[in-house]
Amino acid sequence: MYKVFIVTLIVFFAMSGTLYAENPIVPDGLSGAKVINADECKKLMNSNGKVFDVRNELEYGEGHLPGAIMLPYKEKSDKAVNFDASVDKFDISKLPSDKSVPIIFYCNGERCWKSYKSSVAAIKAGYKNVNWFRGGFPEWKDKGHPIEK
């Protein structure tokens, strides 16, 4: 019985390490974008910033930032700084035509690469006021800010 328990623990820890390796932490910064926290995000939202939830439809439906526009980033590329955006799907045409408007991207926090990749896409498309809410929905909830469903 003891051996079964030890083997189970070893398998569990081996698998959890694999999960973290498959879903690494996003970088701390992004050239061309401002990394913001929940309070800064709220201020930007209150001053005409456009916020985009790049999570999937189910996650958006379970709760999102007030006024957030659902714009799913469909990710097939590696979770890495040098990802290949050509294998991903993201409808950049849904962003404002005015490339100076503050835009905010968020997803599920420091292990979610969708907001990072969306921010990169916006920068490459010439947007000048890109804000990456790195802490995303988890940080927003932890701060006790309002949520829409």
Summary of the structure (lengths in Angstrom):
residues: 149
radius of gyration: 17.4
end to end distance: 47.2
largest distance: 65.5
contacts: 424
relative contact order: 0.22
helix: 40%
strand: 15%
